[in-house]
């Protein structure tokens, strides 16, 4: 396994479009976590500065993060588009042209990964890996006796009962749970990537190692969450396995055959807090990239490369080139690009890396 701080990408090759390789939109002023550095700086430096920034701004971040919890507890029921109950995540809500859009509170609240452009120096010691199924990225909000699913852009997709704290008719008390999930329509299942809050306990300021331990413990201790089509839990809500990067990743990949087909692999720095927007403390690779980037054997069929694949660098540059065509399109459809996965096929809604 490659463990040195290998620079896999020469930023000079993409200096004209460096921002669009990492971000689809400019850094917002209210996202204090992203104001620590210029994006053209190598990932290793940005990681160090972001970790230091987290320590210095912990109290400020805690106050800011409570806003999303309070909003979930106070918000009224919104109208839901008429969506097929059998496939609630497969329908795109129509856009209303010529009308002023209602502000979407849950838009852009999810934490997004970057491509692993450099192998971190502390990769073996401070990083973990989580498989990510193909599906659609959702924010689950369980509050005031109902569970709502929102897209990355803040569109409300559906409403149902769940066994999450605050998520069904027997939970009319002021409890709230917020989960970062992948919806797999074929399995009628939400696979949980991360937790923002659990039963009114904010967890955004906790490090990734603790959040993931907490999440697995809470999900695994509830038998109701594993069920589906019950009065209290319509869809299964399941945890995902993870592994420390100093363990045998190849054996781990061979052992997760029960999961749906994978879209890619998420790598978390153990000290990373949950933040809205893109962060170098969470990185992303396709399974077939592991031998090239990390020197790790990948079992079949995970080693299958897409048609026309040359290498890691060319793959990212090609994706970036295709996206830029949409940026400069005057047809009014540029916003649809927010639902295009920079690290996957254009019809894949997982939306992990920007």
N, C-alpha and C positions, 0 to 999 in steps of 0.2 A: 504494500500500500504506500502511495506517495504521501509523505508527511511533512515535507519542507514547504516553505511559503512560495510555491511555484506560481509565477505570474502566467496565467493561461491565456490572457488577452492583452494585446498591445493597444493601449488606448489611443495611440497616435493614429492607428488605422481607422478610428471612428471619431476623431476629434470634431468633425463637422456636425456629427449627430449624437454626441456623447450623452446628452440628457435623455434623448428618446430611447436609448438602450436600456436605461434604468427606470425612467419615469415616463408616464404618459401625460402627466399634467405637471405644471410648476408646483414647487413646494408652497403650501399654504402658510400664511402667517400664524394661524392658530395652532399649527402642528409644531410645537416647540421642540419635539424630539428630532425633527428633520432640519432644524436651523443650525445644526452644529458644524456643518462643513459644506464645502462645495463638492458636488457630485463627481467632478472630474478627478478628485483625489482617490488614490487606490483604496480598495475595499479594506485592507488591513488597517490603514490609518483611520478610516471612517469608523471602523468597528471600535478601535481603541477610544476614540473621542466620544462616540455615542455611549459607550459603557461608563465613561467618566461623567458625561452629561447626565446620565440616569441617576448617578449617585448624588450629584450636586442639586438636581431639580426634583428630588423624590417627593417632597411635600407639595410642591407646585403641581406635579403630575397627579398626585392623589386627589387633589381638589378638582382638577380638570376632569379626571376620569369618573368622578361621582355624578357628573352631569348626565351621562348616558343612563345610569341606573335610575336616577330621579325621573328622567323623561319616561322611561318604561313604566314606572309606577304611576305616573300622573296622566299619561296619554289616554285619550278616548279611543274607542273602537273606530277604525277606519273602514271605509267601504272596500270590499274585495272584488276584483274583477271576476266575472262568472267563469270559473276555471273547472275543468273536468276533475272531479274528485279522484279519479283513478290515476291521473297523471298531472298532479297539481303544479309541477315545476317545469312542464314542457311548453307552456303557453307564454308567449311574450305579450305583455300588456301593450295595447295600441298607444301611440303617441298622439297627443292633442296639439295639432299645429295651430299657430296663431293665438294661443291662449297662454296666459302667464302661469308658469308651473308653481305648484305648491312646494314649499321648501321640504325636502325629504330629510328628516332628522337622522335616519339610519344610513344615509349615503356615505360611502367611503370610510366606514368605521373599522373595516377589517384590516388585519396586518398582512402585508404582501411581501413576498420574497424577491430576492435578486438572483440572477444566475451566479453560480459559484465561479467567478472570474479568477479568483486566487484560492489556492488551498491554504487555509489558515495555519499559522504556526502551531496553534494549540488544538488542532483538529482532533487528535487522539485523546486529549485530556478533557476538553471543555465542550465537545459537541455531541449531539445525538441525532439519530436518523429516524424518520417516520415515513412509511409508505403512504401514498395518497392515491385513492381510487379515482378512476375517471368519473366525473359527475359535474354537478353544478354547485358553485360556492354559495352558501347561504349563511345569514345571521339568524339564529333562532332566538326569539324573545318570548320567554314564558313569564307572564305577569297578569295579575288580577283575574285569574281563572281561565286563561286562554293561552294558547301558544301560537305565535305568528312567525312566519318565515319571510325574510326580506332578502332581496338580491343585493349584490355589491353596490348597486346604484341607489339603493334605498326603496325600490319598488316592493310593495307588499304583495306577496305571491299567494299565500293561503293562510288559513286559520284552522286550528284543530285542537283537540285535547291531547295532552301528553302527561306522563307521570313526573315530569320535571317539577321542582318546587315553584309554585305559582302558576302551573301550566294547565290546570283543568278545573272543572266546576266545583270540586271539593276544596280548591285552593283559593278561596275568595279573600284570604288574608293578604296583607301587603308583603308578599314575597316575590322576588324576581330572580330569574336565571337567564344569562346571556351566553350563548355558545356559538363558536365559529365552526361551521360544518360543511361537509360535502354531501349533497343529496344525490343518491343513486336511484333513479326512477325504477329501474328494472327490479331492484330488490325491495323497493318501498322502504328504504332505510336511510337515516342520517348517520354518517360516520363523522365523529367529532374530532376536529383538529386541535381545538384549543378552547379555553374557558375565559370569559371576561368577568363574569360574576356568577356566584352560586348561592341561591337562597339569601339574597341581600348582602352577601359577602363579596366586596369588590376584590378582584384578583389581578387586575392589570398591572399593579406595581410589584407583584411577586415575580420572581425569576421563573424562567421556562421550566427548569427542573422541578420546582415545587408545583407550579400550575399543572403540569402533566401528571405528576404523582397524585395530586388532589383529584384531578378529573377522572383518572382511571379508578381510583378508590370509590368515588361517588357513583360512577356509572356501573361499575361491576357489582356493587352491593345492592343494586336495585334490580330485582327480577322483572318488575313491570316494564322497565324501559327496554328490555329485550323482546317484549311481546309486540304484536301489532293487531290492528283491528279490534281492540278492546275499547270499552266505554271510556277508560281513563288514559289510553295510550294508542293512538291511531297508527303511528309509524314507529318502527324500532329505532332507537337512538343508542348507538354503540360506540365504544372507544376503539382507537386504533393502536396497534402495537408499536413499540419503538425500541431502539437499541442504542447503547453507547457506541461511539465510533471506534473505541478501542477493542470492541468485541468482534467476533467473526461475522462480518456483514454478509458474506456469501451464503453461509449456513442459514442465516436469518431469512434471506430472500427465498431460499428453498423451502422454508418452513411456513410461509404465509400463503399457501395455496388456497386457503378458504376465503381469502379476500376477493372482491371483484377485480377485474383487470385494472392494472395500475396506470396512472397518468404519469407519475414521476415520484421523486423522493425529496422530502423536505429535510433540511439540516438546520437544527436550532443550536445557537450558542446557549449554554446552560444558564447564563446570567441575563439573558435577554428578557426585558419586560415586554408586555403586550402593548403595542402602539399602533395607532391608525396610520396607514400609509406604508410605503416601502422601506425596508430596513436591511442593511448588510449583515445583521445578526441572525437573519433567516435566509438560507440560500436554497437553491433548487437545481436538480439535475434530472434528466431523463435516465431511466435505468440503463439503456444501452451506452450511455456516456461514462459509466463508472470505470470500465477498463481503461479508457483513454485519459480521464481526468485524475482518477484516484488509484489506478492500477489494481482494481478489485475485479475478480472473476464474477460474472453474472450468468446465472443459469438460464437455459432456454425456457420459454420464448422471450424472456425479458431482454435478451441481447439483440433482438431483431431491430434493425435500423430502418428508418423510413426510406422510401425510394428517393434516390438522388443525394443521399447524405454523404458528405465528404469528410468533415471533421467538426469538432465542437465549435471552433472559431467561425468557420464558414456558415454553420447552421444558424448562429446568433446573428451574424451580419445579414444573412438572407432574410431572417424574420424581421429584422429592423428595417431593411430596405422595403419589404412589402408593406410594413406598417406606415412608413413615411408617405407612400402613395395615397393612403387613406387620409392622412393628416391634411394633405393639400387638395383634397377633393372638395369642390364647392357645392356638392349635391345635397349637403345638409345631413349626411349620414355619418359624420366623423365620430359622433358620440357612441355609435354602435361598436366602435373599436374598443371601448371599455370592457366589452364582453368577449374580446378575443384573447386567447391565451398566447402570450409571447413565447411560451416554451412548449406549445403544443399545436395541434391542428386548429384551423380557424373556426371550426364548428364545436370546439371543446370549451365548455363553460367553467372549467375548474378555476381559472384565473388566479394563478399563484405567483408567477414571476412577472415582473414588469421590465 
